Amino acid sequence: MLPWILLDTAPIPGGGALRLKRRGNEFSIMLGDNELMNSRLSGSEEALASLSLAKIAQHPAPKILIGGLGMGFTLRAALASLGGAAQVEVAELVPAVISWARGPMAEVFGGCLDDPRVKILEGDVGDIIGARAGVYDAILLDVDNGPDGLTSSANDRLYNGPGLAAARTALKPGGVVAYWSSGPDENFTRRLRKAGFEVEERPVRAGRSRGARHMIWLATRS
């Protein structure tokens, strides 16, 4: 078996560092001993886009915000589902992840960053959400391992009461905010409902038909 090769490391604001590794055609992004994403397991990230955008299929010229660039699986799936009039903003907190997307992982991204519908925003998606009101038809959040927060404690604000209220405010009526998680969390489901969302929980596989079960919450602003 081919060995893993460390390609780069990148500090995370607030502490810690991401590591980009490659083994043949396979890529991995890790935080400590935790693998955050792998290029061979894209199913749940793709589902984050497809399930969310199905909820707003009738919205004309939708505007989408994706929190977390990752390996681009959610972005690519979104672009495949959207028409030419759509706009997709992608917020990424760690600048090196954007550089990896255009450099060593360019083959994984397949040129999607050059799509004219795409705008990359370098910064905290929580700040972007908090500064917008009634702007987005869908907000897709895959910025951490889930409501508990692993990558950065600052991400916790996306999942608490004020963060959920900010997300609801940033949506247009009938818009949906979707949250990816490595597993279920009953407390988070209750918080979403308390924040005024109609909530649907969707377990999905890490791979398209295999791998660990992940959770996606679809929270609609009624």
N, C-alpha and C positions, 0 to 999 in steps of 0.2 A: 504494500500500500504506500502511496506517495505520502511524504511528510507534509505537515502544515508549514507554511512559510509566512512569517510576520512581515507584512508590507508596510504598515504605518501604525502610529498611535496618535490619538487626538485627545487633548484635555477637554473635560466637560465643565462648563461654567458651574461653579459651586463645589467642584472637587471630583476626583475620579478621572478615568481615561478610557476611551474606546480603543479597541485594537482591531485592525483589519487584517485578516489572514486569508491565505489562498492555498488550495490543494488541487492541482490540476486545473479543471474548469470550475471548481467549487469555491465559493467565497463564504466567509463567516465574519460577523461583527460581534465582538465579545466585550463584556464589562466584567473584569475579574475572571472568575470561573464560569460566569453565566453567558451562554450564547444568546444574544438578543435576536439575531436573525441569521438565516442561512439561505443561500441562493437556490438550494434544492427544495425548499419548503416555502411555497408562496401562496398556498391555497387560502389561508384565513385572511391574509392581507388583501388578496384579490376579492374575497367575499365582502370585505369591509366596503369596497367600492360598489360592487354589483348589487348587494342587498340595499345599500343606502340609495343609490341612484334609481333603483326600481320604484322607490317611494315618491320620487319627484319626476317621474317619467313625463308627466303632462306639463311640467313647468317650462315655459319658453325661455330660451337663451339663459340657462341656469348659470349661477356663479357659485363655485365650489371652493372651499378652503380645506386643504389637507395639512394636518399637523404631523410632521415627521416625514422626511424624505426616505429614510431607510435605504432599501435596495430598489426602490421605485415600483414595487409590485402594485401598490394601491393606485399610484399615479397612472401606470400603464393600463390597468383595468378600467379606471375612470375614463381615460381618453377613448378607449375602445367602445364605451357605452354612450359617449356624449357626441352631439352633433357639432357642426362647425361654428355655431354661434356661442357655444359655451365658453366660459372663462374659468381657469383652474389656477388658484394660488397655492403654492406649497411653502409652508413655513418650516425652516430647519434651524435649530439652535446651534449646532456644531458646524462651523464653517468647513472643517476638513471633510465632513460627509458629502458636501456639495462638490468638493475637489475630487473625492474618490469616485463620485458618479460620473465626472467628466474625464477621469484619468483611468486608474486600474480597473474600475468596474464599468467602463463605458459599454462593454459588450452586453452586460446585464441590462443596462438601461435602454439599449437599442435606439438611441437618438431621441427618446421621448422628451428630453429637456429642451430640444430645439423646436418642438411643436409650437406653432404661433399662439395656441390657446393657453400656454403655460407661462406663469410668472413665478420665479423663485424668490422668496422673501427670506433673508437671513435674519433670524431673530426668534424671540419667544412667542409661540403661538398664543399663549395666554394673554400677552400684551396686545396682540393683533385682535383677538376676539373682544377684549375689553374696550377697544377703541372704535368698534363698529356697532351699528344698530340697524337692524332690518336690512342687512346687506346680502346675506348668503342664503341660497336655497339648500345647501348641505354643508355640514362641517364634519370631516372625517378625522378622528383623532387616534393615532397610533404612535404615541410619544413615550410610552413606558410599558412595563409589564402588566399594568392594570391600575385599579384604584388605589392599591397599596403604595405604589411608587417604588421603583428600584433604581432606575437610572439617575434620577435627581429628586431630592426631597421637594424642590421648587415645583415639580409637576403636580404635587398634591393639590394645589389650588385649582387645577382643572376639574377635580372630582368632588370638591366640597360644595357646600350650599351656595356661596357667592359665585364660585366658578360656574356652576350649573345655571345660575340666574343670568350670568353674563353671556353664556352660550345661547340661552333662549332669546335674549335680547338681540343678539347678533343675527338671528335667523329671520327670514321673511315668514309671514303666516303660512303654515303648512310645510315649513322647512323641517329638515331632520338633522340631528346631530348624532353621529355614530361613534361608539367607543370600542376599541379593540382591547382584549384582555387575555392573559394566558389562562384564565380560569374564571368561574362564576363568583359572584359576590352579592349575596342577598341584601346586605346593607346598602350597597350602591344602587341596586334596583329600587329600594325604598326611597333613597334620596332623589333619584330621578323623578319618581312619581310625586314626591313632595314638592319638587321644583315646578310642577305643572306640566310635565310631559306625559304623552301617551307612550308607553314603553313596551317594546318587544325584545325578548331575549332570544338570540339565535346561536346555539352551539355549532361550531364548524371545526373541520379538521385542519391541522397545520399544513398538510399536503392536500392536493386536490381530492384524494380518496384515502389517505392514510395519515399516520402521525397522531400526535397528541390532540386532544380536544381543547379548542380555545372558545372564547365567548365574545360575541358582538352584541352590544346593546344598540337598538334603534329607538331613538327618543324623538318623537314628533311634536312640534309646536302646533297645537290645534288652534 
